């Protein structure tokens, strides 16, 4: 059953290589900050940086987490990312499959509880 969702967040970020994307994904999941991180390879980004139009091959990260973990995800991205300004765009899904939402939130809570964090 599809249910309304209030606590789930999906964060978009990009990385400069598949290796960096995997390093970031593993860190987030291992630390209990994300239930799942999807890595989408072979992304071409065209953007303006320091007054110039740039083109880069990147890897997209879809980070699934809870609202209470967003700030800590941001802190990890800032700490371990190779980019001066990592992409961090947070989305709030409107609804989702109840069992998936339950799994996602439980995955983050279980790790949070085992760390004694709030």
Beta strands, then each sheet from edge to edge (+ up, - down):
strand 1: 2-4
strand 2: 8-15
strand 3: 36-49
strand 4: 52-66
strand 5: 89-91
strand 6: 95-97
sheet 1: 1+ 6-
sheet 2: 3+ 4- 2+ 5-
end
